[in-house]
């Protein structure tokens, strides 16, 4: 199991270095480390080149995390891809645990794990809605993202059927990709923390954009339009989409957000016209 680690970064040199160190210090080494500098204006390129000459450093104009991840995946030398966000770190046994799980269950093409959450230097407990699981987890993925990019290791072949990260989504791009994968493939879940996630900083996507469900709604709607889901998954996706639309539109009417109403009310109307009983 040869693994390429892909780390996208934009102006995060202060956290990128600990992220790289957490990969370099694995008890079972990855076979390649790729850092994608997504148009940083700090000293990322110079510092990474100086400190880590062995790393494959990719530079591109600032196009967002999806484009950065996609670039790293496409230029990876190996078929197994391990993602790491530049504000997270791996625990030392992450890769050895993944390889052990793969040796026992080689039929899986995507592995992920539990995680430790840190917010402003304090460890916090994940809420119930963030509970991780394995197997056929498509329905668990519908409310919100339940696979952390930094926890995942997957075989690039699954992207042939699902596509890459959607570069048109400014946020929830991980939610979008896992939905496209998890209705086609089961996933292997390792029930122990293998990564540490750090939250609470200003440049997190979840703090940069309001109304994150806008992006999840767009993703769900597009998936339904493709007509690729089995009956059970289709019904579950429609139910979740209606619920999210109703909440979003209620807030938009309350606050007079006509732009949101104009975009999302026709989607709800279209679902109702299709014969959904809840409408």
Buried (B, 14 or more C-beta within 10 A) or exposed (E): BEBBBBBBBBBBBEBBBBBBEBBBEBEBBBBBBBBBBBBBEBEBBEBBBEEBEEBBBBBBEEBBBBBBBBBBBEBBEBBBBBBBBBBBBBBEBBBBBBBEBBEEEEEBBBBBBBBBBBEEEEEEEEEEEBEBBBEBBBBBBBBBBBBBBBBBBBBBEBBEEBEBBBBEBBBBBBBBBBBBBBBBBBBBBBEEBBBBBBBEEEEBBEEEEEBBBBBBBBBBBBBBEEEBBEEEBBEBBBBBBBBBBBEBBEEBEEEEBEEBBEBBBEBBEEBEEEEBEEB
